[in-house]
Amino acid sequence: MPPRFRRRLMSIYAFARLVDDIGDEAPGDRNACWTRSNATSTGSTPATSRPTSCGRT
Protein backbone atom coordinates (compact mmCIF):
# COMPACT_ATOMS: atom_id res chain seq x y z
CA MET A 1 0.00 0.00 0.00
CA PRO A 2 1.41 3.44 -0.89
CA PRO A 3 2.56 5.49 2.13
CA ARG A 4 0.00 8.26 1.55
CA PHE A 5 -2.86 5.75 1.81
CA ARG A 6 -1.22 3.98 4.73
CA ARG A 7 -1.09 7.24 6.74
CA ARG A 8 -4.76 7.92 6.05
CA LEU A 9 -5.77 4.39 6.94
CA MET A 10 -3.76 4.53 10.17
CA SER A 11 -5.54 7.79 11.10
CA ILE A 12 -8.92 6.13 10.65
CA TYR A 13 -7.74 3.09 12.60
CA ALA A 14 -6.43 5.27 15.45
CA PHE A 15 -9.80 7.05 15.65
CA ALA A 16 -11.68 3.73 15.68
CA ARG A 17 -9.46 2.43 18.48
CA LEU A 18 -10.03 5.60 20.51
CA VAL A 19 -13.81 5.32 20.14
CA ASP A 20 -13.63 1.62 21.05
CA ASP A 21 -11.57 2.35 24.17
CA ILE A 22 -14.00 5.06 25.26
CA GLY A 23 -16.91 2.65 24.76
CA ASP A 24 -15.15 -0.04 26.77
CA GLU A 25 -14.78 2.34 29.71
CA ALA A 26 -18.41 3.52 29.66
CA PRO A 27 -20.63 2.28 32.48
CA GLY A 28 -23.66 0.11 31.88
CA ASP A 29 -24.63 -3.00 29.97
CA ARG A 30 -23.93 -2.09 26.34
CA ASN A 31 -24.94 -5.53 25.08
CA ALA A 32 -28.43 -5.21 26.57
CA CYS A 33 -28.65 -1.68 25.20
CA TRP A 34 -27.73 -2.86 21.71
CA THR A 35 -30.19 -5.78 21.90
CA ARG A 36 -33.01 -3.45 22.91
CA SER A 37 -32.25 -0.85 20.25
CA ASN A 38 -31.86 -3.53 17.59
CA ALA A 39 -35.18 -5.12 18.56
CA THR A 40 -36.86 -1.71 18.42
CA SER A 41 -35.51 -0.99 14.94
CA THR A 42 -36.51 -4.42 13.58
CA GLY A 43 -39.91 -4.55 15.28
CA SER A 44 -39.12 -7.74 17.21
CA THR A 45 -39.07 -8.42 20.93
CA PRO A 46 -35.73 -9.21 22.60
CA ALA A 47 -35.36 -12.69 24.12
CA THR A 48 -34.78 -11.22 27.57
CA SER A 49 -37.01 -8.33 28.37
CA ARG A 50 -35.55 -6.39 31.26
CA PRO A 51 -35.21 -2.66 31.79
CA THR A 52 -31.94 -1.22 30.55
CA SER A 53 -30.52 2.22 30.14
CA CYS A 54 -28.72 3.20 26.94
CA GLY A 55 -27.92 6.68 28.18
CA ARG A 56 -26.17 8.09 31.17
CA THR A 57 -27.55 7.04 34.52
N, C-alpha and C positions, 0 to 999 in steps of 0.2 A: 504494500500500500504506500503511495507517495506520502512524504512527510507532511505536506500541507493538509491532507485528509486525515492523517493519523492524529495531528494536533487537534483538529476539530472533533474527531471521534472521542479522543481522550477527554476533551472538555465536557462533552455530553455525558460520558461515562462518570466523570467526577461529580457532575450535578446529580445524576441518578443515585450514586452512592450516598451523597449527602442527604438527599430526600429519604432514602431508605434508612439511613442511620437515625434521622429525626423521627421517622415513623416507628422505628424499633424502640425508641426511648419514650414514646407517648404512652400515657396511662390508659387503661381500659382494655377491653376485649375486642381487638380489631377484627378477629375472625367472625365473631357473632355480629358485629356491625356490618361487615361485608355480606354475610349471609342474609341479614334482614334487608339491606338495601338492594341486593340482587333479587330477592324474592319479591320485593315491592315493584321493581322495574319489570319483572317477567310475569307478574300477576299470580304467582304461586305462593303457597304457604310454606315457610321453612319447617324442616323436620322437628326442630326443637323450638317451641314458641315460648321464649322468656323475655322479659323486658331487658333491653340493652340501651346504652347511650352511645351514639356516634359522635357526639360533640364533647365539649369540655364539661366536666362535672364539678 
